[in-house]
Amino acid sequence: MTLNKTVKNILQSPISFLLFLLLIITSFLFFFNDFHSEDASILQVHYIDVGQGDSILIQTPQNQNILIDGGEKSQGSFLKGYLEKHGVKHLHMVIGTHPHADHIGGLGFILENFSTDLIILPPVAHTTKTFEDLLGTIEEENIPLRPIPSSEPYLFEENMTLEFLSPHRDFQDQLNNWSVVLKLTYVDHRFLFTGDIESPGEAALIQDYPPEILSADVLKVPHHGSRTSSSLLFLEAVSPRISVISSGKENPYGHPHKETVERLLNFSPLLYRTDVQGTVLLKSDGHELWSPTPPISRSSSGH
């Protein structure tokens, strides 16, 4: 019997037709639920290429959005488009790691264009217009400004905890070392976000926490890969499997510095760089960790 005759016979029999229809609906629901379940279990971390600066979007399995930094002010419009392209309509948490323009410059524009539950800034002021403008936007948009939470891990959503490891010390006028350091744990995988901390900030973390707290599968490399950061002791404590450097192509500071790249490759064979590869996306289902972009090799590390 041909396929056309089989379908014709099914359609001519009411009972067969109902069973056929039920099979189609059941198959569709099974496929939809299976696809939705798989999609819903994925954590996505976007290390966005904003040139010489930092901006990281975290999209959680339960559709919450965390934005860490926003690059320079000139990146605001680009960043808005990137967030919209990836389905962001609301920000559940915004973190400005420290008051330098290459981290908070674009946040004002973002806060004006996305509803936001809260923003977290370190307890240190800066006299620049960029910082004053950000505070003005926070006030105008009536966004709750929260202090740094304690370092105790707290459940952000199912299977996911956040720990604010720093700053919990007074770094005086060392603005980079006031950077918010956040650790995100999703089931088996740990991500460490470090802002622009330098050697003193790294030393404070080593003194304040045992290696099991600092260790992470993925390290957002501090201070764009500068030689002032990523000390040997810090890398030994974190022991990352994957490192991501956020820096601008042919930037005037020479970031990332050659010695830092070499140290990272000795600890972390999987290295990503926004100045070489553009935006880097990492995904995790809590057990596996992957990226649609291959890491750069030692020979193509740019140094």
C-alpha positions in Angstrom: 0.0 0.0 0.0 1.3 3.4 -0.9 1.8 6.2 1.6 -1.0 8.3 -0.1 -3.5 5.3 0.2 -2.5 4.8 3.8 -3.2 8.5 4.7 -6.5 8.3 2.7 -7.7 5.3 4.6 -6.8 6.9 7.9 -8.7 10.1 7.0 -11.8 8.1 6.0 -12.1 6.3 9.3 -13.1 8.6 12.2 -11.5 6.5 14.9 -8.3 6.1 12.9 -8.3 9.8 12.2 -8.6 10.7 15.9 -5.8 8.3 16.8 -3.7 9.8 14.0 -4.4 13.4 15.2 -3.6 12.4 18.8 -0.3 10.9 17.7 0.6 14.1 15.9 -0.3 16.3 18.9 1.5 14.1 21.3 4.6 14.0 19.2 4.5 17.8 18.9 4.1 18.3 22.6 7.0 15.9 23.3 9.3 17.7 20.9 8.3 21.1 22.3 8.7 20.2 25.9 12.0 18.4 25.2 13.3 21.4 23.4 12.1 23.9 26.0 13.5 21.8 28.8 16.9 21.7 27.2 16.9 25.4 26.4 15.7 26.3 29.9 18.6 24.5 31.5 21.3 26.6 29.8 23.4 29.3 31.4 24.8 31.8 28.9 27.7 34.2 29.7 28.5 36.8 27.0 31.8 38.5 27.3 30.8 41.4 25.0 33.4 43.1 22.8 33.1 46.7 23.8 36.6 47.6 22.7 39.0 48.7 25.5 36.6 48.0 28.4 34.4 45.4 30.1 30.8 44.3 29.7 29.4 40.9 30.5 25.9 39.7 30.1 24.8 36.7 32.2 21.5 35.0 31.1 20.4 32.4 33.6 18.4 29.2 33.0 15.3 30.9 34.5 15.6 33.9 32.2 17.1 36.4 34.5 19.6 38.9 33.2 22.7 40.2 35.0 24.8 42.9 33.4 28.3 43.5 34.7 29.8 46.8 33.4 28.9 48.6 30.2 32.1 49.8 28.5 32.8 53.4 27.6 29.9 55.8 27.1 30.4 55.5 23.3 29.4 51.9 23.6 26.0 52.5 25.1 24.0 52.3 21.8 25.9 49.2 20.6 25.4 47.5 24.0 21.6 48.3 23.9 21.4 46.7 20.4 23.3 43.6 21.6 21.0 43.1 24.6 17.9 43.5 22.5 19.3 41.1 19.9 19.6 38.5 22.7 16.1 38.9 24.0 16.8 41.2 27.0 13.8 43.3 27.9 14.5 43.6 31.6 17.6 43.6 33.8 17.4 41.9 37.1 20.7 43.1 38.4 23.3 45.5 37.1 26.8 45.7 38.6 29.3 48.5 38.0 32.5 46.9 39.2 34.3 50.3 39.8 34.0 53.9 38.7 36.3 54.0 35.7 34.7 55.1 32.5 35.6 52.0 30.5 33.4 50.0 32.9 30.5 52.3 33.8 30.5 54.7 30.9 27.8 52.9 28.9 25.6 51.9 31.9 23.7 55.2 32.1 22.3 54.7 28.6 21.4 51.1 29.4 19.6 52.1 32.6 17.6 54.7 30.6 16.5 52.1 28.1 15.9 48.9 30.2 13.8 48.5 33.3 16.2 47.4 36.1 15.5 45.8 39.5 18.7 47.1 41.2 22.2 48.2 40.7 25.2 47.4 42.8 28.3 49.7 43.0 31.3 49.5 45.3 31.4 52.0 48.2 33.8 54.3 46.6 33.2 57.7 44.8 34.9 59.3 41.8 34.9 62.9 40.8 34.5 62.3 37.1 31.5 63.5 35.1 30.9 59.9 33.9 30.5 58.7 37.5 28.3 61.7 38.5 26.1 61.2 35.4 25.6 57.6 36.3 24.5 58.5 39.8 22.1 61.1 38.3 20.6 58.5 36.0 20.1 56.0 38.8 18.3 58.7 40.8 16.2 59.8 37.8 15.2 56.3 36.9 14.5 55.5 40.5 16.6 52.4 40.5 17.5 50.9 43.9 21.2 51.3 44.6 22.4 48.4 46.8 25.6 48.0 48.8 27.8 45.1 48.2 26.2 42.0 49.7 28.2 39.9 52.2 30.6 37.3 51.0 28.3 34.5 52.0 26.9 32.6 49.0 23.2 33.0 48.4 20.8 31.2 46.2 20.0 33.4 43.2 17.8 30.8 41.5 17.6 27.0 41.5 21.1 25.4 41.3 22.8 28.8 41.1 24.6 30.8 43.8 26.2 34.2 43.8 29.1 35.2 46.1 30.4 38.8 46.3 34.0 38.2 47.4 35.2 41.8 47.2 35.5 44.6 48.0 35.3 44.1 51.8 38.4 46.2 52.6 39.5 49.8 52.3 41.7 50.2 49.3 41.9 54.0 49.7 42.5 55.7 46.3 43.3 52.4 44.4 40.1 52.4 42.4 40.9 49.3 40.4 41.2 47.3 43.6 37.7 48.4 44.7 36.4 46.3 41.9 33.4 44.1 42.7 34.6 40.5 42.5 31.7 38.1 41.9 31.7 34.3 41.9 28.8 32.5 40.1 28.3 28.8 40.7 25.9 26.8 38.5 25.8 23.2 39.6 29.3 21.9 38.8 30.7 25.0 37.1 32.1 28.2 38.7 32.7 31.6 37.0 34.9 34.3 38.6 34.4 37.9 37.5 37.1 40.2 38.7 36.8 43.7 37.2 40.1 45.5 37.3 41.7 44.2 40.5 45.5 44.4 40.6 48.0 42.6 42.7 46.9 44.2 46.0 43.3 43.2 45.4 44.4 39.7 44.4 46.5 39.4 47.6 43.6 40.4 49.7 41.4 37.7 48.1 44.1 35.1 48.8 44.4 36.2 52.4 40.6 36.3 52.9 39.6 33.1 51.2 40.9 29.5 50.9 41.6 28.2 47.4 38.4 26.2 47.3 36.5 29.4 47.4 38.6 31.2 44.8 38.9 28.3 42.5 36.9 28.6 39.3 36.5 26.9 35.9 36.3 30.2 34.1 38.2 33.4 35.0 37.4 36.8 33.6 41.0 38.0 33.6 41.5 41.1 35.8 42.4 44.5 34.3 42.3 43.5 30.6 45.3 41.2 30.9 47.6 43.9 32.4 50.9 42.9 33.9 49.7 44.6 37.1 47.3 41.7 37.6 47.0 37.9 37.3 49.8 37.3 39.7 51.3 33.8 39.9 49.8 33.2 43.4 46.4 34.4 42.3 46.3 32.1 39.3 47.5 29.2 41.5 44.5 29.9 43.8 42.0 30.2 41.0 43.4 27.5 38.8 41.1 28.3 35.9 40.5 25.9 33.0 39.2 28.8 30.8 40.4 32.4 30.8 38.7 35.3 29.0 40.5 38.6 28.4 38.4 41.6 27.5 40.5 44.3 25.8 40.4 46.5 22.7 42.2 45.7 19.5 45.5 47.6 19.2 44.7 49.6 22.4 47.2 52.2 23.6 48.0 50.3 26.8 49.4 47.2 25.0 46.8 45.0 26.8 47.0 42.1 27.2 50.7 42.2 28.2 52.9 39.4 26.9 54.0 38.1 30.3 50.4 37.9 31.5 49.3 35.9 28.4 52.2 33.5 29.0 51.2 33.0 32.7 47.6 32.4 31.7 48.4 29.8 29.1 50.5 27.9 31.6 47.5 27.6 33.9 44.6 27.9 31.5 45.1 26.2 28.1 41.8 27.5 26.9 42.2 31.2 26.3 39.7 33.6 24.8 40.4 37.3 23.8 37.8 39.8 22.7 40.5 41.9 20.9 41.2 38.9 18.7 37.9 37.0 18.5 35.3 39.6 19.3 32.5 38.7 21.7 33.0 35.4 23.5 30.0 33.3 24.5 30.2 30.5 27.0 27.4 28.1 27.7 26.8 25.6 30.5 24.0 23.1 31.4 25.7 22.8 34.8 27.6 19.7 33.9 29.2 20.5 30.5 30.8 23.8 29.5 31.2 24.9 25.9 31.5 27.7 23.4 30.6 28.1 19.7 34.0 29.8 19.3 37.2 27.7 19.6 39.8 29.1 22.0 43.0 30.7 20.6 46.1 28.6 20.4 49.5 29.6 21.9 50.8 30.3 18.4 47.9 32.7 17.7 47.8 34.4 21.1 49.1 37.6 19.6 52.4 37.6 21.4 
